[in-house]
Amino acid sequence: MEHEARILVVDDEAIIREFVAEVLEEYDVSHAVNGQDAIDKIPGLMPNLIITDIKMPIKGGDEVIRFAKHFNPEIPIIVITGYTSLDTANECVRMGADGFLSKPFTINQLRDEVVKCLEG
């Protein structure tokens, strides 16, 4: 499954999207520049995993999580955020997030979360 997995990376920062795509180059990685862009792409893309920021313009990651889990409750979601707090992490998990990474995160942390979510 590893090389067939479609991953949607949702972040308003191009450098984060590019970094994640480079680290996960063995996967089929698509990008969304904000929550609305992601919501528009999810039905056609049918991702196996979504990696999303929380704080973004137009629509945030919380709306991406809600939409994705309504669309397909089985889609694993990893939240990446620079606004780390226990409340934020708990809220993301309550909404259905399967993983949580605080910016800045390491290549190994990202790979470990992705593998855990895809094999889980």
C-alpha beads as a LAMMPS data file, in Angstrom:
LAMMPS data file: protein, C-alpha beads

120 atoms
119 bonds

1 atom types
1 bond types

-500.0 500.0 xlo xhi
-500.0 500.0 ylo yhi
-500.0 500.0 zlo zhi

Masses

1 110.0

Atoms # bond

1 1 1 0.000 0.000 0.000
2 1 1 2.859 2.335 0.831
3 1 1 3.656 3.394 -2.726
4 1 1 0.020 3.552 -3.805
5 1 1 -1.120 5.823 -0.962
6 1 1 -2.576 9.193 -1.931
7 1 1 -1.768 11.903 0.592
8 1 1 -3.361 15.344 0.631
9 1 1 -1.210 18.010 2.298
10 1 1 -3.172 21.084 3.393
11 1 1 -1.177 24.129 4.494
12 1 1 -1.205 27.797 3.564
13 1 1 2.606 27.885 3.746
14 1 1 4.180 26.713 0.487
15 1 1 7.430 25.818 2.250
16 1 1 5.609 23.330 4.507
17 1 1 3.736 21.762 1.573
18 1 1 6.984 21.411 -0.372
19 1 1 8.891 20.009 2.636
20 1 1 6.222 17.369 3.325
21 1 1 6.040 16.394 -0.361
22 1 1 9.821 16.031 -0.516
23 1 1 9.975 13.913 2.649
24 1 1 7.124 11.717 1.404
25 1 1 8.282 11.501 -2.208
26 1 1 7.549 7.759 -2.390
27 1 1 3.824 8.535 -2.031
28 1 1 1.357 10.224 -4.391
29 1 1 1.235 13.659 -2.704
30 1 1 -1.277 16.357 -3.647
31 1 1 -1.543 19.856 -2.208
32 1 1 -4.261 22.207 -1.020
33 1 1 -3.489 25.820 -0.101
34 1 1 -6.286 26.199 2.483
35 1 1 -9.232 24.358 3.983
36 1 1 -11.674 25.263 1.208
37 1 1 -9.215 24.046 -1.432
38 1 1 -8.903 20.752 0.482
39 1 1 -12.680 20.343 0.848
40 1 1 -13.035 20.892 -2.905
41 1 1 -10.349 18.273 -3.689
42 1 1 -11.178 15.463 -1.237
43 1 1 -14.116 13.902 -3.162
44 1 1 -12.191 13.636 -6.444
45 1 1 -8.847 12.721 -4.929
46 1 1 -10.113 10.127 -2.433
47 1 1 -6.945 10.437 -0.302
48 1 1 -5.698 7.611 1.904
49 1 1 -4.331 10.202 4.347
50 1 1 -4.759 13.917 4.989
51 1 1 -2.073 16.056 6.615
52 1 1 -3.501 19.439 7.558
53 1 1 -2.548 22.626 9.317
54 1 1 -5.174 24.060 11.693
55 1 1 -4.790 27.828 11.308
56 1 1 -5.355 28.823 7.676
57 1 1 -7.243 31.573 5.849
58 1 1 -10.692 30.983 4.329
59 1 1 -11.333 27.661 6.104
60 1 1 -9.186 26.091 8.788
61 1 1 -8.064 22.560 9.459
62 1 1 -10.944 21.983 11.869
63 1 1 -13.345 22.310 8.924
64 1 1 -11.158 19.983 6.843
65 1 1 -11.299 17.373 9.610
66 1 1 -15.078 17.638 9.957
67 1 1 -15.644 17.436 6.190
68 1 1 -13.203 14.551 5.673
69 1 1 -14.613 12.492 8.544
70 1 1 -18.152 13.096 7.280
71 1 1 -17.086 12.179 3.725
72 1 1 -15.229 9.048 4.856
73 1 1 -14.806 8.300 8.584
74 1 1 -11.920 5.932 7.753
75 1 1 -9.582 8.619 6.313
76 1 1 -6.725 9.082 8.788
77 1 1 -5.805 12.701 9.478
78 1 1 -2.561 14.116 10.852
79 1 1 -2.692 17.664 12.189
80 1 1 0.410 19.839 11.943
81 1 1 0.399 23.167 13.732
82 1 1 2.610 25.872 15.103
83 1 1 -0.054 26.710 17.694
84 1 1 0.601 23.880 20.070
85 1 1 -1.323 23.481 23.263
86 1 1 -2.887 20.556 25.049
87 1 1 -6.302 22.073 24.340
88 1 1 -5.570 22.241 20.608
89 1 1 -4.337 18.649 20.512
90 1 1 -7.329 17.390 22.506
91 1 1 -9.777 19.301 20.302
92 1 1 -8.200 17.848 17.146
93 1 1 -8.413 14.314 18.512
94 1 1 -12.016 14.901 19.570
95 1 1 -12.831 15.987 16.001
96 1 1 -11.243 12.820 14.632
97 1 1 -7.553 13.519 14.042
98 1 1 -5.387 10.412 14.223
99 1 1 -2.018 12.107 14.671
100 1 1 -0.619 15.441 15.826
101 1 1 2.719 17.086 15.002
102 1 1 3.957 20.410 16.347
103 1 1 5.917 22.684 14.003
104 1 1 8.801 22.432 13.669
105 1 1 8.766 18.650 13.347
106 1 1 11.524 16.343 12.150
107 1 1 11.593 14.178 9.041
108 1 1 11.513 11.078 11.254
109 1 1 8.518 12.329 13.247
110 1 1 6.624 12.965 10.010
111 1 1 7.527 9.590 8.503
112 1 1 6.635 7.758 11.722
113 1 1 3.182 9.415 11.925
114 1 1 2.465 8.710 8.248
115 1 1 3.432 5.043 8.516
116 1 1 1.410 4.666 11.735
117 1 1 -1.676 6.191 10.123
118 1 1 -1.433 4.301 6.848
119 1 1 -0.770 0.929 8.478
120 1 1 -3.128 1.498 11.418

Bonds

1 1 1 2
2 1 2 3
3 1 3 4
4 1 4 5
5 1 5 6
6 1 6 7
7 1 7 8
8 1 8 9
9 1 9 10
10 1 10 11
11 1 11 12
12 1 12 13
13 1 13 14
14 1 14 15
15 1 15 16
16 1 16 17
17 1 17 18
18 1 18 19
19 1 19 20
20 1 20 21
21 1 21 22
22 1 22 23
23 1 23 24
24 1 24 25
25 1 25 26
26 1 26 27
27 1 27 28
28 1 28 29
29 1 29 30
30 1 30 31
31 1 31 32
32 1 32 33
33 1 33 34
34 1 34 35
35 1 35 36
36 1 36 37
37 1 37 38
38 1 38 39
39 1 39 40
40 1 40 41
41 1 41 42
42 1 42 43
43 1 43 44
44 1 44 45
45 1 45 46
46 1 46 47
47 1 47 48
48 1 48 49
49 1 49 50
50 1 50 51
51 1 51 52
52 1 52 53
53 1 53 54
54 1 54 55
55 1 55 56
56 1 56 57
57 1 57 58
58 1 58 59
59 1 59 60
60 1 60 61
61 1 61 62
62 1 62 63
63 1 63 64
64 1 64 65
65 1 65 66
66 1 66 67
67 1 67 68
68 1 68 69
69 1 69 70
70 1 70 71
71 1 71 72
72 1 72 73
73 1 73 74
74 1 74 75
75 1 75 76
76 1 76 77
77 1 77 78
78 1 78 79
79 1 79 80
80 1 80 81
81 1 81 82
82 1 82 83
83 1 83 84
84 1 84 85
85 1 85 86
86 1 86 87
87 1 87 88
88 1 88 89
89 1 89 90
90 1 90 91
91 1 91 92
92 1 92 93
93 1 93 94
94 1 94 95
95 1 95 96
96 1 96 97
97 1 97 98
98 1 98 99
99 1 99 100
100 1 100 101
101 1 101 102
102 1 102 103
103 1 103 104
104 1 104 105
105 1 105 106
106 1 106 107
107 1 107 108
108 1 108 109
109 1 109 110
110 1 110 111
111 1 111 112
112 1 112 113
113 1 113 114
114 1 114 115
115 1 115 116
116 1 116 117
117 1 117 118
118 1 118 119
119 1 119 120
